[in-house]
Amino acid sequence: MPMDSNEIETLIKEAIPDAQVEIRDLAGDGDHYAATVVSEAFRGKTRVQQHQMVYAALKGRMGGVLHALALQTSAPQ
């Protein structure tokens, strides 16, 4: 069963409360999403560390229920 974009956003915001999250369904199939996540929690972290934080927020759903997630992460300007 595909994952809903609202569920992805909720999981990210639960783990990173100040996150500004934008989710886009890339293929209309509920399996391929792009996410832009902006959070002060990312400041001073590498891009890899930022992405790891988002993947951890998804609680093991990446690669299973959620097939693909293209990530853009950053700290606020």
Secondary structure, DSSP 8 states (H G I E B T S, - for coil): ----HHHHHHHHHHHSTT-EEEEEESSSSSSEEEEEEE-GGGTT--HHHHHHHHHHHTTT-BTTTB-EEEEEEE---
